[in-house]
Amino acid sequence: MKVILKKDIVTLGDAGEVVEVKNGYANNYLIPQGMALRATEGTLKAFETQRKQQARKIEQQRVAAREVADKLQQLTLKVFAKAGESGKLFGTVTSGDIADALKNEGVAVDRRKISLEAPIKELGNYEAGVKLFMDVSATLKVTVEAEG
């Protein structure tokens, strides 16, 4: 029996592939578990249409992520924190603080997508990596200044 895989299965193949399996395996395991569909003419057409729509959606997200990445590359973000006389901070500047400062600049980025080499504990200039999409990332320049 031919089936269309809905999920990646190590022994059979990747999602979206049409594979030949035994009737019992398909009817008793793959189809009831939601891992596959019978490969009829109608399901093949529907699956291909769904795949094209998903590819179009992913491409739109990639284009939007590239626009945000271009903004971030040109931006030098200023983050204000309380600091002592020697330039040491009374806390740390985290990815959450950077995300909040970005939000104030009009760029919404999830704090979990911002990566710092180490927590920022002193005033100065730093760089943070921002992973926006599967293959789109940017480097953000961050300047930490004292409040007041």
C-alpha positions, 0 to 999 in steps of 0.5 A: 500500500502506498502512503504519504508520511505526515511525520518523519519516520526513521525507518521509512522516510521524511514527512511528505514522501510517498512510500510503499508499506505493507497493508497491515503496517499502514492500517494498524499503525501508521494511519491510526497514529496519524503518521500517514495518509493513504496515497490516493489521487485526491490526498496527493493533490491536497498534500501538494497544495498544502506543501506549496502554501506552507513553502510560501508562508515560510518564504514570507517569514524569511523575508520579514526576518531579513528586513528585521535583521537589516534594521538590527545590523544598522542599529546601535542599541543603548541600554541604561543601567545603574552603575557604580563609580568604577563602571561596574553595574549593580546587576547585569544586563540580560537578554530580557533587558535588551529585548525591552530596549529593542521594543522601545525602538520599535523592533519586537524580538523575543528575549530567547532569540538574543544570545550573549557570550556572557552576562554584561556586568560593566559599562561599555560596548558589546555585541549580541547575536540575534537568531530571527529565523531558521537561517537568518541571524544578525549581530546587534551592537549594544552600548551599556551606559549609566543611568542619570 
